[in-house]
């Protein structure tokens, strides 16, 4: 239901602020660059964002195409064909139906990257692969893999990562029945910034500076159980996880995403083989698409969410 394995290091905290119990998770900031595992000097700018999915536009003109980033020159698994992987059970809003149709955020991003590299639709082949195997370096069957991989998740994996294509901002889950303006208004001001105290405990810092001690809950399952049984009024999770929880449980829904704090949201990135010659090319295309506004347009089309001010 959720990608707990990729978030296992993220603490979940519950803090009582007045009558509202808010459960949240702290995550490391996303890396500022996309990297090649075989050559750390090869870097390209990754996305940053102030709203869910919306990647900040780099300053200056669109990135110029690299000389070797053409369909005829790229050393893909099959000559003249770009092989793109996704998980064995792709789901909306990431992939809708057959990924070859380009429906869903990741299917659409892959199609845009392929076109940017000069591949026609007929030259793109989709395969499925296990995400655990891919993160462990099992990349023999594809050229790039889009399966909601986060930059933080892959930071220590033996793989290459591209520039980001989606900002995985923190989202607020609420009970489906919690739709009154008063209930929504009670949740929105209680944005928490989680910090690690010197003694290793976790505290929750409210926007007005008030500090409350936070109690720890075990994991996403425990956090959402607290939401369902009424002991929590809101649950804060990464948007990708929140959407998965809401899709599996009609008793909860995504209220919206929290406006960004000083921390850069984690990024979804494409996974490639370590040292892949395609890594700088894929990142260059994503950077150009971001400057042109296409990355933001795709995010708004396929993952529309409200930013909670």
ZAKOLTI-427885 format. One record per residue: residue in three letters; x, y, z of N, C-alpha, C in turn. Coordinates in pm, whole numbers, plus 50000, padded with zeros to 5 digits. Each point is the difference from the previous one (the first is absolute). Layout:
BEGIN
alaXYZXYZXYZ...
REM end
This chain:
BEGIN
unk500824988050000499185012050000500865012550000unk501045000150083500915011350002501424995049984unk500895009449967501394996349980500755001550129unk499614992150100500625001550131501474996549997unk500404991049912501414996449996500875011849964unk499485008949911500805011449960499935011250101unk499084999550095499865010650099500304994950140unk500654988350010500144993750130500775008650098unk500855008849952500795008450089499265012550043unk498815002249944499285012350031499174998350125unk500265007850106499214998850122498615005749982unk499024993550059498655005149999499695004950141unk499485012050011499765005950131498575004550013unk499504999950122498665004950028500105010750106unk499375011449978500065010850096498635005650022unk499635002150126498715005650033500125015150006unk499325006849908500015014649996498555004350015unk499625004550119498615003150024499184987349987unk499015000249910499134988449981500394991849880unk501125003349937500384993449875501244991650019unk499924987649963501154991050004500514998449860unk501245003749975500554999649866501204990849998unk499974990349910501094990449990500825003849879unk501345000550016500835004349889501234991749987unk500785002649894501254993049979501055009849952unk501224998150048501115008449957500814992549897unk500405007149894500754993749893501245008049968unk501054993549952501185007649962499725008349876unk500695011249989499845008249882500524992749879unk499385002749886500434993449877501355005249956unk500814991449935501275004749949499805011149898unk500955009149990499855011249908500374996449857unk500634988549979500424996449866499694985549972unk499894997149870499934986149959501424995349976unk500304987550033501394995549995500184987149924unk501224998049956500394987449939500824992250101unk499634987450022500704991950099501444997449960unk500254999649869501354996949956500895012349992unk499395011949994500795012249989499305011050079unk500365001850126499345010050084500125014149946unk500925002349905500145013549947498925003249899unk499284989849951498935002349904498745003350077unk499585012649995498815004150074499125008649912unk498714999750029499065009149936499055004950106unk499455011849978499135005950101498734991850013unk499584997850125498734993350023498955010350038unk498724995550004498905009150026499915003250148unk499585012050028499545003550134498615005549983unk499215000450108498635004149981499445006450124unk499075009149978499295006250110498584994950009unk499554992149904498674994250003500104986049944unk499024991450028500114986049961500144998549850unk501054992949959500174997149860500595011349920unk499905012250047500475011549924501485002050025unk500814997849898501445001150014500445014249970unk500875005250082500485013649980500785000949871unk499815010949926500655001849872501425005250019unk501014993049946501375005150010500115013349928unk500935008350044500215012849935500704998049866unk499695009049904500704999549873499224992749893unk500644998149887499374993949884499894984950018unk499114993549922499904985550006501354993449972unk500204988550065501264992849980500164995949855unk501165002649945500264996249862500144984949989unk499484993949893500114985549984501474995949997unk500324989050065501354995049994500254993349866unk501215001049951500314995249866499694985249983unk500204992150104499814985649988498614995450044unk499115009450032498674996450050498984999049887unk500234991049909499074997649891499734985149991unk498854996649947499584986049995501024991249930unk500645005349899500964991949926501324998250072unk500325009050093501314999550066499964993450137unk498854999650063499944994850137500164984850005unk500844995150091500224985550011498924993350085unk498804998949946498894993950073500124984850000unk499184993450084500044985350011499764993549866unk499065005649925499754995549863500235011849908unk500854998349902500355011149912498765006249938unk499925013450011498895007249939498704999250077unk500014993850118498784998550081500305004850141unk499095007950057500115004350138499084991350085unk500594992250090499224990950085499765006650135unk498735001850033499595006750124499304989950089unk500374999950127499404990650095499065007250095unk499044992550050499145004450109499724988050087unk499285001850109499724988950090499014990149941unk499914988150060499104989749948498535003250017unk499685009550088498605003850022499865015249998unk500265006349886499925014649994498585004750028unk499905011650063498695005050039499905015049975unk498775004649986499755014449986500395007050131unk500455012549994500095008549880501334998849927unk500794990150034501354998949944499994993449862unk499254989349986499804993449871498534996249991unk499355004049893498584997049980499874991249876unk499614987450021499874990849888501364995749948unk500104998549872501254995949935500975011850002unk501184998450062500935011450006500415005149863unk499934991649899500375004249865499075010949947unk498815001450062499075010449957500345013650058unk500965000550093500435012850055499015006350096unk499154991950061499015005150093500464997550143unk499945010350083500554999550135501305007850004unk500355005150119501165008950008501284993549950unk500334988150053501294994049963500004995149856unk498874995149951499944996149860500165012249909unk499405011250039500115012149921501405005950005unk500634999650120501385004950012500934991649914unk499844986850005500854991149919499825002949852unk498775002249957499745002949859500665013249959unk499945010050089500615012949969501524998949995unk500594992250091501454997849998500414992849872unk499244989849962500314992649877499975009249879unk498985008349990499925009349888501175009850003unk500375004550121501125009250011501324994049956unk500104986850010501214993049955499924995949853unk498865002449937499874997149858499374986649968unk499404993350099499354987149976498545002249962unk499534992649903498585000249967499264990750096unk498695000850000499214991250087500294985349969unk500224996949873500274986249961501354995150047unk500885009250039501354996450045500104999350152unk498885000950069499994999150147499344986850040unk500704992350081499474987150046499885000550152unk498864995750053499774999650144500144985950053unk500634998850116500114987250070499665002450146unk499734989250072499785001050145501174993750072unk500285005550117501114994950080499705002050147unk500624992050084499835001250144500825011950050unk499365008950077500715012250042501124996850098unk499854989750083501074996450093501234995249925unk499774992149895501124995349919500685011649929unk499205009449951500565011549929500865008550093unk499515002650122500785008350092501264992950046unk500034986849989501204992450037500994999149885unk499675006349887500914999949886499614990749888unk498814993950008499544991149895499415007749884unk500855005549915499565009149894500234994449859unk500234987049991500384994249871498895000549895unk498735000750043498904998549906499455013249948unk500535011350044499415012849959501075010849991unk499615011149934500885011649992499715010150112unk498745001750034499625008450112498724994650062unk499845002550129498894994650076499325011550074unk498695001449978499215010050072498974992650083unk500185000150132499114992550089499945006950136unk499775013149998499915008050123501244998650088unk501174999449937501254999850076500295014250048unk500355001450126500385013250050501525001449999unk500445012449987501435002650002500624995650132unk499305002650110500534996050131500084984850011unk499014993149948499984985450005501194993949927unk500415006249889501064994449916501375006050029unk500105008550102501255007150024501184990550020unk499774988650064501104990650026499904987449914unk499084999849904499814988149917501054999549888unk500354988049953501004998749894499415002549862unk499425011749981499335003649876500275014749969unk499675004149878499995014149965498595005450018unk499895013050022498705006550008500005012349910unk498825003249949499855011649914499665012350082unk499845011249932499395011650062498594996450044unk499465007850094498664997150049498925004249902unk498874992850007498865003549915498735002450080unk500054998250133498815002250082500435002450143unk499475010550063500325003250139499044992650092unk500554991050081499184991650088499775007350133unk499185010449994499755008450116499214992450106unk500045005050124499214993950106498525003149980unk499174989750014498565001449981499274996850129unk498815005550015499174997750117498864990749964unk499924988750070498884990749987499005003050111unk498724999949965498945002050098498914989649977unk499124997750097498864991249976499155005449885unk499484991149919499205004349886498835008750043unk499444997150117498865007750047500365013850051unk501295002650020500425013050055500065010349889unk498875005749965499935009149887499505013950036unk499645002250126499465013150035501105010550001unk499685012249964501025010650001500695001550134unk499244998250109500605001550133501054989550026unk499734987649958500974989250020501265002449918unk499835004349876501155002849915500805011650057unk499315010550043500685011750055500794996650125unk499534990250077500704996250122501304992849970unk500064993149887501194992249967501085008549934unk499605008849909500985006849916501035008050078unk499645007850105501045008050068501004991750079unk499724987250021500864992150088501124993149923unk500645007449914501144994549929501144997850099unk500564988249997501074996650094501334999149926unk501025005650061501364998249950500704991050100unk500344987849959500584990450092501515001550005unk500535000750119501455001350017500474989850101unk501214995549984500574990450095500635007750115unk499574997250120500575006650117501384994350028unk500765007150081501384995950026500084986150062unk498994996550080500044986850065499454988949912unk499685003249874499524989849907498504998649997unk499295006650092498554999549997499485009249891unk498734999349973499425008349896499025009850061unk500055012449956499045009950045499295005749879unk498815005250021499245006449893499975014950026unk500375007849900500055014550014498875006049919unk499085006850068498895006149930500455013249938unk499265004849900500375012349931500145011950095unk499215000550106500085011450092501134998550101unk500804989449986501144998050088499744991350120unk498754996650025499704991350115500574986249974unk500594993950102500634987049987499264989950088unk499704988549945499374989350076500804987349980unk500054991750104500684987249988499194990749911unk500664992849913499314991149906500144985650043unk498904992649989500014985750027500184992549870unk500754989050004500314992549878498984989149976unk499604998449874499204988549959500854991449908unk499624987449984500904990449937500275002649853unk498945002249920500185000649855498765005849935unk499974999449867498875005549926498704993050040unk500074986950018498804992550037499425004850131unk500865002050101499545004950130499465014249989unk500655008249919499565013849986498625000849937unk499784992549894498705000349934498934993150085unk500384990150081499054993950093499515010350101unk500915008550046499625010750093499025009649934unk500175002149871499085008749927498624993649990unk499984987149971498724993149983499244998650131unk500734997850112499294997950127499705013150074unk500365011149940499655012850057500995005850098unk501104993150028500995005450092500925010249933unk499945000949867500735010449926499035006449903unk500105013149986499145007249906500675002049865unk501314998949998500725001549874501274992050003unk500414994949884501244992549986500835006549891unk501265002850029500905005849901500904989149945unk499964998249868500834990149930500525006249871unk501074994449943500385004149865498824997849906unk499815008949903498834999449913499854986549932unk501114994149953499904987149934499424989550092unk500434999950127499464990550097498565003350035unk499705012950016498645004150035499014995949892unk500365001549875499124996049891499774984950000unk501064992350031499854985550005499084995850113unk500135006350116499144996950114498555003249966unk499775011849943498645004249967499384991149893unk500814995349905499474991349896499564986550056unk500674995550106499694986950058498955000750110unk499725012050051499115001350114499015011449975unk498754996949964499035010649970499625008350122unk500444995950119499665007650121500875012350018unk501055001449919500875011650010500185006449864unk500395012750002500245007049874501155009950020unk500595004349890501085009950004499365013850002unk500245007350109499485013550011500785009749913unk501304998449995500865008649921501434998650047unk500885008049945501414999650040500365012450079unk500984998350087500475011350080500935008849918unk499825013050013500925009249934501414997050048unk500975001149910501354995950034500585008950109unk500824993750085500755007650100501365003049940unk501005001650084501345002749948500634987749936unk499444988350027500564987649945499514997849858unk500884995249916499634996749863499254986749999unk498834999349938499284987349995500834989349929unk499794987850040500634988849931499504999749856unk500794994149911499664999749859499824985649951unk499054997949910499944987549928500965001049882unk500764989249977501044999949898499934987049922unk500585000149882500164987849922501244992550048unk499914987050004501114991350040500654994449873unk501325000549993500744994749887501164991450050unk500604992449912501134991650037501165008750046unk500794995050093501165007850046500955002949884unk500385012549986500905003949892499365000649864unk498674999949993499315000249871500325012649920unk500284998149873500225011549912498725007949978unk498844994250036498745006949982499705009850112unk500654998550115499655008250116500075015049972unk501115005449949500035014449975499025004249892unk499714991049906499065003249893498575000850052unk499604990350079498665000150058499835012250089unk501025003250080499925011750087499945012949920unk500765000749891499985012049917498625002249939unk499364989149956498655001249943499025004450107unk500074994050120499115004050108500205014650039unk501245004450003500285014050032499385009349895unk500144996249873499405008249894498475000250011unk499414988450024498544999350015499535008450119unk500825000550106499655008150116500025014949964unk501045004349931500105014049960498835003949910unk499614990949913498915002649907498624999150066unk499964995550125498744999150070499264986949984unk500564990749924499314987449974499954991050123unk501054999950081500014991850121498885004550094unk499855013050019498945005250086498634997049942unk499875001349868498704997549937499574985650019unk500924990749984499684985850017499614997050145unk500725006050095499684997950141498605005450031unk499685011749950498695005850027498894992149933unk500304993849886498994992149928499694987150072unk501044993050046499824986450050499944998950152unk500585009650072499974999550146499565013550054unk498775004049972499535012950048499654999550148unk500655008350078499735000750144499995014750043unk499345002450111499925013550055501175002350096unk500645011749986501045003850095499345007250116unk500214995250122499385005650119500865011550052unk499515012049987500775011750045499945001550151
REM end
